[in-house]
Every structure is written in structure tokens, then in C-alpha cells.
Amino acid sequence: MNRGSLTSKILGLMLTLILLSSGLALFAIANLSYSLGDARAVNASGSLRMQSYRLMLYTHAGKEQLQAKIQEFETTLNSDALKRSQDWTSPERLRQQYLLVQNKWQHMKQLAMAEDSGRYGALLQDFVDTIDLLVLETELHAAFKLKLLAASQAMGLGLMLLVAFFAVRYTRRKVVVPLQQLMHSANTIAKGNFDVQLPETEYLELQALTHALDSTAKELSALYGDLEHQVQEKTRALSRANGELALLYDTLVMLHGKQPDYRALKPALDKLKQFEAMQYLRLRISHGDEQQEIITADGGWPEEALAQYHIPLTFEGSVLGKLECISARPCNGPLLENFALILARSLLLYQASEQKQQLALMEERGVIARELHDSLGQVLSYLKIQLNLLRKGLDDCCLSPQVEQQLSEINEGVSAAYVQLRELLSTFRLTIKEPNLQHALEAMLEQLRNQTSCEIVLDYGLEQQLLGANQHIHILQLTREATLNAIKHAQAKRIEICCCKNDAGLINISISDDGIGINHLRERDNHFGIGIMQERAAKLSGRLNFSGNAAGGATVSLTLPPHQETNHG
């Protein structure tokens, strides 16, 4: 598309108007200048009539006066005002009429010079009529020039109006409308909408302005889009940071809001997995015996799958385990590290709480053991001494077989009570150095193995978080009591202790032997140790059962809910 210059176009229109108006002015000036002698010509031609009548009066006034009037008539007839009628611009009829007047004047002059007033008077009317026609033609020619001037001015004015109208229409269509569109586009850009349609124009100046505005709009659009992208990125980053903080805060509240509890670990893992859109997530908790406990988030963990990310659970130099995950997209390292730190602190608090609770229980039982030893133990020892002194102090006459039998029964009863007291004190003095029931059971059974030739086997399959410190003590004491009963009264050669979780989610502790069967247990229903075992089971919110084995022997079974579902006693 060939583009011209708007400046040149406007300059051309202005020059056209200037030339048109200048031409009209010049034509008017020339017309007026040429018409300046028209009035003199009309006056001169009109005075010829008067002079013609006057000559007739001077035909008898003498030669001199007549000659002066003739001279005056010819001066008027040959004046420049009338001789202009012979110019090429004058119409043919005016030129012919002027020549006709001159011809007739020559005849009239001869008559006047001859002083033939009769014939002069006879031809005078025809001569005057000829002069009147000259005056008429002169007036018509002057009127024609005025009409021509008026027509030219009217035509010029109309032409100027037409050019002006064309210029206005053209300017509006080619200049004003594109400028209005540019202004509208500029206002649209100012409101933040950079998708504008800029007008096409045939002029270089407007096209340059259009290109400049279009380039500015594109640059602003790019800058604005980049700023919007940055704002969106910052908003997403802030939203994600807020979500991460909310997740960490909720995890803190969940894990530390109340007493430390292993139950909160799995919901915390589920939240982290959902927040990070992980495929799989699990927590490995390391114990002191190199055993590991695994807590898996919803969705499980694929068999033999290797973790992509390993985040250790460390707190003040202690390694408590690690967080493992499999994810299709890169994980947020800082979030996982902070989450692992919270988990590590929670595990430490849990272990510290368990140890503190166990310590309190052991101190309480130690105080009870000392009180029993200092009070009941001394009383039993004193009774035994007094019984021996009584036996020695009785005369032979008083020691009848019946008395001797009663004294022996009393001595056996005191001795049995003293033995049971010692066993009870041993049970009270059982200690757990760390929150690990398996270690405590192994240590307790190792002591019993040294006291008997019976084979004692432990099958332990419980997760650590299922049992609390109070449950540890009661289970340890109950297991020791049941094992001692099997050793002393069942004549067992093999004792199997199994700790597992059944299908109902309850904890099951069973002590099985291959001894004489369940009859010895029934005979001891009212025995002090059996009653203590029942009380311990009740404190654990559990149930204690005694049953016989198909292959012989008896089984003592304790069923209780996990730590989080019990009422501690």
C-alpha cells in the first residue's frame, strides 16, 4: 500500500483554497478595473444627445460658436470612455453601434457646418435614436460585466465551499476518525486492556503514530503479562508457604497439643502425602536394638519398592528414624526437613513421656516394696521367731500330737506367706530401663531361666507404640507371675510366651506350658497370686483366661486394648 504524506495533502488543499480565492479576487479586481470607465461611457454617450439638440440651436449663431460646439461634440464622441467600445473585449454590436454613430455624425456635421438647420433637424431624431442605441449597448455591456463578476464570484464561492466540504469530509474520514480510533485505543490501553485493534491509514504520519502506539501496547502487554505472571507466581508461592505453615502448625498441634501419642503419626503422614501429592509415604522409626518400626500413610507401600527421597529424623544429634517417599514430581525439601524435625521432636517427647511415666511407676512400686518389706516382712519374721520360741517354751506334757500339728501348720503358713511376700517384692522391684517391653521381658525371663531347667521361649510381635509405660509394668508383672506358676506348680518342661495382635486389633499375651494341665489352676482359684493377676488384667481394661491345651498343659491368656484405648490405672 503506497502511503502519502498527510502534511502534503493538507498543504495541497490549503494551496487549492488559496489559489481559488486568489483567482476570484484577481478576476474581480480586473473586472472592476475594466468597468471603471463604464459610467463615463454612459455619461458621455448620454451627453451626445444633449449636444446634438444644442447644435441645432447654434446653426444660426455664427461660425465661431458653431465650430466650438462641433469641436465639443467630437471631443465627447472621440473620448477614451467611448473609444473603449472598440476594444476586442467589447461586444460586436457595441462596436458597430459606435461606428454607426460616427458615420452619421459626419453627415450631421456637414449639415451643421452648412447651417442647413432644416435638413439637420429632419435627421436629428434618427441621429439621437442611434445615440440612444449606443447608450443602451453601453449600459448592457456594463451590466453584462457586473453579471459576469457576480456569476464568477458565486461560482468561485460555490467551488470554494465544495472544496471546503470535500476537505472536511476527507479530513474527517482520513484523519479525524483514525485519530478518534487511536484515542479510543489509548484509553483502552490506559485501562489495562492491551488487546486493541489499531486503524490502518494511508498517511505516513498517522501510520507512524499507529505503529508507535501498537509497539507501546505490545511492550506494555508483555510487561503487564510478565508482572501478572510474577504476581501469580508470588501469590502461589505465598499460598503454598501459607499451606506449608498451616500443615506444620496443624502437625504441631496434632502431635504436641496433648500428651504425646503415636496415634497422631499416621494422620500427620496422611496430611503430608495429600499436601505434596505424593504416591507413597512412610515413616521408619529406629529403636535401640536396631529394630525398626514402620508407619505407612494411606495407600500403603509397594513391595520391594525403593524410596526416592530419604529424610532423616534427627534431633540434637540423635537419629530416630527416617521419612521415605515416592513421588512423581520433585518434593519440597525444606518442608520435608521441617516435618521430619517435628516428627523427631514428637518421638523424643513420646519416649521421654514413656520413660517419665515408667520412672514414676517404678518409684511408686519401689516405695510400696520398701513399705511391705519394712512392715509385713518384719511382722512375718517376728511371728516365725515367736513361733519357734513358743515351741521351745512348751513343756513336753503340753506338746501333744494335735498341738504339734497345729504349730507345724502355723509355721508352714508363715513360711508360705513369707515366700509369697518375697515373690511379690521381686515383682514390685522389676525395672524397665527404656520404653521397650521386649527387652524387659527378655531380661525378666533370663532371671527365671537361671532358676529352673525348664525351657522358656519368647515370641514377641508387638509394635512399640501399641503399649504404654503403665501397660508395660502390668504385662511384665502378670507374665512373671504366670511363668512362675508354670515353673512351680505345672511341672512344665517348656513354656512358650507369645505377644501379638489379633485380627480384632487387640493385644494378646499368652503363656502356654506342657505341664499337668489346667486342674492345678482351678485348685488355686483363690490363691493370692491368681487374684493379683485378675486385678492387673482389670487395670489394663483386659480379660484374663485360663484354658487347657489339646496336647496337654495349660494356657494363661491376657487380651487387652492398645495403649490409646485403655484407662491407665
C-alpha positions in Angstrom: 0.0 0.0 0.0 1.5 3.3 -1.1 1.3 5.8 1.7 1.4 9.6 1.2 2.1 12.4 3.5 -0.7 13.9 5.4 1.1 17.2 5.6 1.4 17.3 1.8 -2.2 16.5 1.4 -3.3 19.3 3.8 -0.8 21.7 2.2 -2.3 20.8 -1.2 -5.9 21.5 0.0 -4.8 24.8 1.5 -3.0 25.8 -1.6 -6.1 24.9 -3.7 -8.2 27.1 -1.5 -5.7 29.9 -1.6 -5.3 29.8 -5.3 -9.0 29.6 -5.9 -9.7 32.6 -3.6 -6.8 34.5 -5.1 -8.0 33.8 -8.7 -11.5 35.0 -7.7 -10.1 38.1 -6.2 -7.8 38.8 -9.2 -10.8 38.3 -11.5 -12.9 40.6 -9.5 -10.2 43.3 -9.4 -9.6 43.0 -13.2 -13.4 43.2 -13.9 -13.8 46.1 -11.6 -10.8 47.9 -13.1 -12.2 47.4 -16.6 -15.6 48.5 -15.5 -14.3 51.8 -14.1 -14.9 53.7 -17.4 -18.4 52.3 -18.0 -20.1 55.1 -16.1 -18.1 57.7 -18.0 -19.0 56.0 -21.3 -22.7 56.0 -20.4 -22.5 59.7 -19.4 -20.5 60.6 -22.5 -22.9 58.7 -24.8 -25.8 60.3 -23.0 -24.3 63.9 -23.3 -24.1 63.4 -27.1 -27.9 63.5 -27.3 -27.9 66.8 -25.5 -25.1 68.2 -27.6 -26.9 67.1 -30.8 -30.0 69.2 -29.8 -27.8 72.1 -28.8 -26.0 72.1 -32.2 -29.3 72.6 -34.0 -29.7 75.9 -31.9 -26.2 77.1 -32.8 -26.6 76.6 -36.6 -27.7 80.3 -36.8 -25.4 81.6 -34.1 -22.4 82.2 -36.1 -19.4 80.2 -37.4 -17.3 80.5 -34.3 -19.8 79.4 -31.8 -21.0 76.6 -34.1 -17.4 75.5 -34.6 -16.9 75.4 -30.8 -19.9 73.2 -30.3 -18.9 70.9 -33.1 -15.5 70.6 -31.6 -17.1 69.9 -28.2 -19.3 67.2 -29.7 -16.3 65.5 -31.4 -14.3 65.7 -28.3 -17.0 63.8 -26.4 -17.5 61.4 -29.3 -13.8 60.6 -29.6 -13.2 60.5 -25.8 -11.4 57.5 -24.3 -14.6 56.4 -22.5 -16.4 55.9 -25.8 -13.4 54.7 -27.8 -13.1 51.7 -25.4 -16.1 50.3 -27.1 -13.7 49.4 -30.0 -11.6 47.1 -27.8 -11.5 43.4 -28.5 -13.3 42.7 -25.2 -16.3 44.8 -26.3 -19.2 43.0 -28.0 -19.7 43.3 -31.7 -23.0 45.2 -31.5 -21.4 47.9 -29.3 -18.5 48.4 -31.8 -20.9 48.5 -34.8 -23.2 50.9 -33.0 -20.3 53.2 -32.1 -19.1 53.2 -35.8 -22.6 53.9 -36.9 -22.8 57.0 -34.6 -19.5 58.2 -36.0 -20.7 57.7 -39.6 -24.0 59.6 -39.0 -22.1 62.3 -37.2 -20.1 63.0 -40.2 -23.2 63.7 -42.2 -24.8 65.7 -39.4 -21.6 67.7 -39.1 -21.7 68.7 -42.8 -25.3 69.8 -42.4 -24.3 71.8 -39.3 -21.3 73.4 -41.0 -23.6 74.3 -43.9 -26.0 75.8 -41.5 -28.7 73.8 -43.1 -30.9 73.6 -40.0 -33.9 72.3 -41.9 -32.3 69.1 -43.0 -30.3 68.9 -39.7 -33.5 69.0 -37.7 -35.1 66.4 -40.1 -32.2 63.9 -39.4 -31.7 64.8 -35.8 -34.3 62.4 -34.4 -32.7 59.4 -36.3 -29.3 60.5 -35.1 -30.5 60.8 -31.5 -32.1 57.3 -31.8 -28.7 56.0 -32.9 -27.0 57.6 -29.9 -29.7 56.1 -27.7 -28.9 52.7 -29.0 -25.2 53.4 -28.3 -26.1 54.3 -24.7 -28.2 51.2 -24.4 -25.5 48.9 -25.7 -23.0 50.6 -23.4 -25.3 50.0 -20.4 -25.9 46.4 -21.5 -22.2 45.8 -21.8 -21.6 47.3 -18.3 -24.5 45.2 -16.9 -23.0 42.1 -18.5 -19.7 42.7 -16.9 -21.4 43.1 -13.5 -23.4 40.0 -14.0 -20.2 38.2 -15.1 -18.5 39.4 -11.9 -21.4 38.3 -9.8 -21.6 34.9 -11.5 -17.9 34.3 -11.2 -17.9 35.3 -7.6 -20.9 33.0 -6.9 -19.3 30.2 -8.9 -16.0 30.7 -7.1 -17.7 30.8 -3.7 -19.6 27.6 -4.5 -16.4 26.0 -5.7 -14.6 27.1 -2.5 -17.5 25.7 -0.4 -17.3 22.4 -2.4 -13.6 22.2 -1.9 -14.0 23.0 1.8 -16.8 20.4 2.2 -14.6 17.9 0.4 -11.7 18.8 2.6 -13.8 18.5 5.8 -15.2 15.1 4.7 -11.9 13.9 3.6 -10.2 15.1 6.7 -12.9 13.6 8.9 -12.7 10.2 7.2 -8.9 10.1 6.7 -7.7 12.0 9.8 -10.3 12.6 12.4 -11.8 9.1 12.5 -8.3 7.4 12.7 -7.3 9.9 15.4 -10.5 9.1 17.3 -9.8 5.4 17.0 -6.3 6.0 18.2 -7.6 8.0 21.2 -10.1 5.2 22.0 -7.3 2.6 21.7 -5.1 4.8 24.0 -7.9 5.0 26.6 -8.4 1.2 26.3 -4.7 0.7 26.9 -4.8 3.1 29.8 -7.5 0.8 31.4 -5.2 -2.2 31.2 -6.6 -3.8 28.1 -3.8 -4.2 25.6 -5.7 -6.2 23.0 -6.7 -3.3 20.8 -7.3 -3.1 17.0 -5.5 -0.1 15.7 -6.7 1.6 12.4 -4.9 1.3 9.1 -4.2 4.6 7.4 -2.7 5.7 4.1 -0.7 8.6 5.6 2.8 8.2 6.9 2.3 10.5 10.0 -0.7 8.6 11.2 0.8 5.3 10.4 3.9 6.1 12.3 1.7 7.1 15.3 -0.3 3.9 14.9 3.0 1.8 14.8 4.3 3.7 17.9 1.1 3.1 19.8 0.9 -0.5 18.7 4.5 -1.1 19.7 3.9 0.6 23.1 0.8 -1.5 23.6 2.7 -4.7 22.9 5.5 -3.7 25.2 3.1 -2.8 27.9 1.2 -6.0 27.3 4.4 -8.0 27.7 5.4 -6.1 30.8 1.9 -6.3 32.3 1.8 -10.0 31.4 5.2 -10.6 33.0 4.1 -8.6 36.1 0.9 -10.6 36.3 2.9 -13.8 35.9 5.2 -12.7 38.7 2.3 -11.7 40.9 0.6 -15.0 40.3 3.9 -16.8 41.0 4.4 -14.8 44.2 0.7 -15.4 45.1 1.1 -19.1 44.5 4.4 -19.1 46.4 2.8 -17.3 49.3 -0.3 -19.6 49.2 2.0 -22.6 49.2 4.1 -21.2 52.0 0.9 -20.5 53.9 -0.3 -24.0 53.3 3.1 -25.4 54.4 3.0 -23.3 57.6 -0.6 -24.4 58.2 0.4 -28.0 57.7 3.4 -27.7 60.0 1.2 -25.9 62.6 -1.5 -28.5 62.4 1.1 -31.2 62.7 2.5 -29.5 65.8 -1.0 -29.2 67.3 -1.8 -32.7 66.4 1.4 -34.2 67.8 2.1 -31.9 70.8 -1.3 -30.4 71.7 -2.0 -33.1 74.2 0.0 -36.0 75.7 2.4 -37.4 73.0 0.6 -40.1 71.2 1.7 -42.5 68.4 -1.8 -42.5 67.0 -1.2 -39.0 65.6 1.7 -40.0 63.4 -0.3 -41.7 60.7 -2.9 -38.8 60.3 0.1 -36.4 60.1 1.7 -38.6 57.4 -1.6 -38.7 55.5 -1.8 -34.9 55.6 1.7 -34.5 54.3 1.1 -37.0 51.5 -2.1 -35.3 50.4 -0.5 -31.8 50.5 2.6 -32.8 48.5 0.6 -35.1 46.2 3.0 -38.0 46.9 2.4 -41.5 45.6 3.7 -43.3 48.7 4.9 -42.2 52.1 6.1 -44.0 55.2 8.0 -43.4 58.4 10.7 -45.7 59.7 11.3 -45.4 63.5 14.6 -46.8 64.7 14.9 -48.4 68.2 18.0 -49.1 70.2 18.1 -52.8 69.3 18.4 -52.0 65.6 14.8 -52.9 65.1 12.7 -50.6 63.0 9.0 -49.8 63.2 7.2 -48.7 60.0 4.2 -46.4 59.9 2.7 -46.1 56.4 0.4 -43.4 55.1 -2.8 -44.2 53.3 -2.2 -46.1 50.1 0.4 -48.4 51.6 3.8 -49.0 50.2 4.6 -51.2 47.1 6.5 -54.3 47.9 10.3 -54.2 47.2 10.0 -50.6 46.1 12.9 -48.3 46.8 12.3 -44.8 48.2 13.2 -41.8 46.1 13.7 -39.5 49.0 15.1 -40.2 52.4 14.8 -37.5 55.1 16.5 -38.5 58.4 14.7 -37.8 61.7 17.4 -36.1 63.7 17.2 -34.0 66.9 20.2 -32.7 68.7 22.4 -35.3 67.2 20.0 -38.2 67.8 18.9 -40.2 64.8 15.4 -41.5 65.5 14.5 -42.8 62.0 13.8 -41.5 58.6 11.0 -40.3 56.4 10.7 -42.1 53.0 8.6 -41.2 50.0 8.0 -41.9 46.3 6.7 -39.0 44.2 6.2 -38.4 40.6 7.3 -34.8 41.0 10.2 -33.2 43.0 9.4 -32.9 46.7 9.7 -29.8 48.8 13.0 -30.5 50.6 12.7 -27.7 53.3 9.1 -28.7 54.1 10.1 -32.4 54.5 13.0 -31.4 56.7 10.8 -29.3 58.9 8.2 -32.0 59.0 10.9 -34.6 59.9 12.2 -32.3 62.7 8.6 -32.1 64.1 8.3 -35.8 64.0 11.7 -36.3 65.7 10.8 -33.9 68.4 7.4 -35.7 68.8 9.2 -39.1 69.1 11.6 -37.7 71.7 8.8 -36.3 73.7 6.9 -39.6 73.4 9.9 -41.6 74.6 10.6 -39.1 77.4 7.0 -39.2 78.5 7.1 -43.0 78.5 10.3 -43.1 80.5 9.0 -40.5 82.9 5.8 -42.5 83.4 7.8 -45.7 83.9 10.1 -44.0 86.3 7.1 -42.7 88.3 5.6 -46.2 88.4 8.8 -47.8 89.4 9.4 -45.3 92.1 5.8 -45.9 93.4 6.3 -49.6 93.4 9.7 -49.3 95.0 8.1 -47.3 97.8 5.4 -50.0 98.2 8.1 -52.7 98.2 10.1 -51.0 100.9 6.9 -50.5 102.9 6.0 -54.1 102.6 9.5 -55.2 103.4 9.7 -52.9 106.4 6.3 -53.7 107.8 4.8 -57.0 106.7 8.2 -58.7 106.2 9.3 -57.8 109.7 6.0 -58.9 111.1 6.3 -62.3 109.4 9.9 -62.7 110.6 8.8 -61.8 114.1 6.0 -64.3 114.0 8.3 -67.1 112.8 10.8 -66.3 115.6 8.0 -66.2 118.2 6.6 -69.5 116.9 10.0 -71.2 117.4 10.3 -69.7 120.9 6.8 -70.9 121.7 7.7 -74.4 120.5 10.8 -74.4 122.7 9.0 -72.9 125.7 6.2 -75.5 125.9 6.6 -78.5 128.2 6.7 -82.0 126.9 3.4 -82.6 128.6 1.8 -79.8 126.6 3.3 -80.9 123.2 0.5 -83.2 122.2 0.4 -84.5 118.6 -2.5 -82.2 118.0 -0.6 -79.1 119.2 2.5 -80.2 117.3 0.4 -80.5 114.1 -1.1 -77.0 114.6 2.3 -75.5 115.3 3.7 -77.0 112.2 0.7 -75.8 110.1 1.2 -72.3 111.5 4.9 -72.4 110.7 4.2 -73.6 107.2 1.6 -70.8 106.7 4.0 -68.2 107.9 6.8 -69.6 105.7 4.5 -69.7 102.7 3.4 -66.1 103.4 7.0 -65.0 103.7 7.8 -66.7 100.3 4.9 -65.1 98.6 5.9 -61.8 100.1 9.4 -62.2 98.7 8.0 -63.0 95.3 5.7 -60.0 95.4 8.6 -57.8 96.4 10.6 -59.2 93.5 7.7 -58.4 91.2 7.5 -54.9 92.5 11.2 -54.4 92.0 11.1 -55.3 88.3 12.5 -52.3 86.4 12.3 -51.2 82.7 15.3 -49.1 81.7 13.7 -47.9 78.4 10.3 -48.0 76.8 10.8 -51.4 75.2 8.7 -54.3 76.6 10.5 -56.9 74.6 13.8 -56.1 76.3 12.2 -56.0 79.7 10.5 -59.4 79.1 13.8 -60.9 77.9 15.6 -59.6 81.0 12.9 -60.9 83.3 12.8 -64.4 81.6 16.6 -64.6 81.7 16.4 -64.3 85.5 13.8 -67.1 85.6 15.9 -69.3 83.3 18.7 -69.2 85.8 16.3 -70.6 88.4 14.9 -73.6 86.5 15.8 -76.2 83.9 12.5 -75.5 82.1 12.9 -74.2 78.5 11.3 -70.7 78.3 10.7 -69.3 74.8 9.5 -65.7 73.9 7.8 -64.9 70.6 7.3 -61.1 70.5 5.5 -59.4 67.6 4.1 -56.2 69.0 4.8 -52.6 67.8 6.2 -50.3 70.3 3.5 -47.6 70.2 0.8 -50.1 71.0 1.7 -50.2 74.7 2.2 -47.5 77.3 4.6 -47.5 80.3 1.8 -48.4 82.7 0.8 -51.4 80.5 4.5 -52.4 80.3 4.7 -52.8 84.1 1.4 -54.7 84.4 2.1 -57.0 81.5 5.6 -57.7 82.8 4.4 -58.5 86.3 1.5 -60.6 85.0 3.8 -62.6 82.7 6.3 -63.2 85.5 3.5 -64.4 87.8 2.1 -66.8 85.2 5.5 -68.1 84.3 6.4 -68.7 87.9 3.2 -70.6 88.4 4.0 -72.8 85.4 7.5 -73.4 86.8 6.5 -74.2 90.3 3.1 -75.9 90.0 2.6 -77.2 86.5 5.8 -79.4 86.3 6.3 -78.0 82.8 9.3 -78.7 80.7 8.6 -76.0 78.1 6.9 -72.7 78.4 6.1 -70.5 75.4 5.2 -66.8 75.8 3.6 -65.2 72.7 2.9 -61.5 72.4 0.9 -60.5 69.2 -2.0 -58.5 67.9 -5.1 -60.4 66.9 -7.5 -59.9 64.0 -9.7 -57.6 66.1 -6.9 -55.2 66.7 -6.5 -56.3 70.4 -3.2 -57.2 72.1 -2.9 -60.8 73.1 -0.4 -62.2 75.7 -0.4 -65.9 76.1 1.7 -68.1 78.4 1.5 -71.8 77.4 3.1 -74.8 79.1 3.2 -78.6 78.6 2.6 -79.3 82.3 0.0 -81.2 84.2 -2.9 -79.3 82.8 -5.5 -76.8 84.0 -6.5 -78.6 87.1 -3.8 -77.1 89.3 -5.0 -73.6 88.2 -8.6 -74.5 89.3 -7.3 -75.7 92.6 -5.6 -72.3 93.0 -8.5 -70.1 92.1 -8.4 -68.5 95.5 -4.7 -68.3 95.5 -3.3 -64.8 96.3 -1.2 -64.7 93.0 -4.2 -65.6 90.8 -6.2 -62.8 92.4 -3.4 -60.3 91.8 -3.3 -61.4 88.1 -7.0 -60.8 87.8 -6.6 -57.3 89.3 -3.8 -56.5 86.9 -5.9 -57.6 83.9 -8.8 -55.4 85.1 -6.5 -52.4 85.4 -5.4 -52.9 81.8 -9.1 -53.0 80.8 -8.4 -56.5 79.6 -9.6 -60.1 80.1 -7.6 -62.9 81.7 -8.5 -66.5 80.6 -7.2 -69.9 81.7 -7.6 -72.8 79.4 -6.2 -76.3 78.7 -4.1 -77.3 75.6 -5.1 -80.1 73.3 -1.6 -81.7 73.6 -1.6 -81.2 77.4 -0.7 -78.3 79.7 -2.4 -75.0 80.3 -2.5 -71.6 78.8 -2.9 -68.2 80.5 -4.2 -65.7 78.0 -4.4 -61.9 78.5 -6.4 -59.8 75.9 -6.4 -56.0 76.2 -6.9 -53.0 74.0 -3.9 -50.9 72.8 -2.4 -48.1 74.8 -4.6 -45.3 73.3 -7.9 -47.1 74.2 -7.2 -48.0 77.8 -7.8 -46.1 81.0 -4.5 -46.0 82.8 -4.5 -47.4 86.4 
